[in-house]
């Protein structure tokens, strides 16, 4: 499963988002952050993709898409995703 941040608005986004991912069934086998993001364990069946602490400013222009990371489970699962500000 790939996780992408998409700006489908009309204004530039210039924050350091945190994406929290939760699931009920299945076991997470592997996960990794891409580019400027890292995976942070946030508890049972929950993890976060966060901007690395070395990144001070990130921006996403309208219509732009940025790959944040990927997850692999031992079976097909449904996930809930919430975006927060860092």
Secondary structure, 3 states (H helix, E strand, C coil): CEEEEECCCCCCECCCEEEEEEECCCCEEEEEECCCEEEEECCCCEEEEEECCCCCCCCECCCCEEEEEEEEECCCCCEEEEEEEC
